[in-house]
């Protein structure tokens, strides 16, 4: 039995801002029949699977999720997956962990010794992308492999039904600027801009500086505990790539689902 959150039709907050999804349904799941989508009113979907205490863990690729994901594909509803976390979160929280300060401040973010390894979680997720080729997916946080963009590139090449978002990964991306710039130019039409941070002016300025300038060794946008003891370098992306990442890819994904 698992808690499942389903997300249905959103309403615009204004003429310029609208939510990608809203949480509207909570409840235990006992059979795959409960995963049916009841209406064509659904425009975006996030599935949050939270195992109930003392119950069996649900695999990311559990077949009981298949009807939900297939129906999303039929309706043209994009599905966002956030599976796993940065590599450092799956290592012991000790003096050898390069994100020690962050994990010491948030020990509940650590998954060292978890039931599934990060590699196992991502393999399950990637299998879902392959199993549902007619459903559009978004893999959050650079598909949780910002440390290995070659892997992300292979994932995108293998799955035309997949986009990635860059939220909360500028720290990793900005310390490998040559590799990241080449990746962003190659896959400019598959990347969504995102932050996953409190919306503040300086936070946005740092994102724009990262994407739009050739500045060297400056602070990355982050929460208070930061993500590691390093700074980042700008990508100096051309206007065409920026337009896709900031706007055009999201508009294509949502297919006019926003305010009219």
PyMOL commands that set and color helices and strands:
alter all, ss='L'
color gray80, all
select helices_A, chain A and resi 32-35+63-75+87-90+100-105+107-109+118-131+140-143+149-158+170-173+177-186+188-190+201-212+239-254
alter helices_A, ss='H'
color red, helices_A
select strands_A, chain A and resi 2-7+23-29+44-46+48-51+78-81+137-139+162-165+191-192
alter strands_A, ss='S'
color yellow, strands_A
deselect
rebuild
show_as cartoon
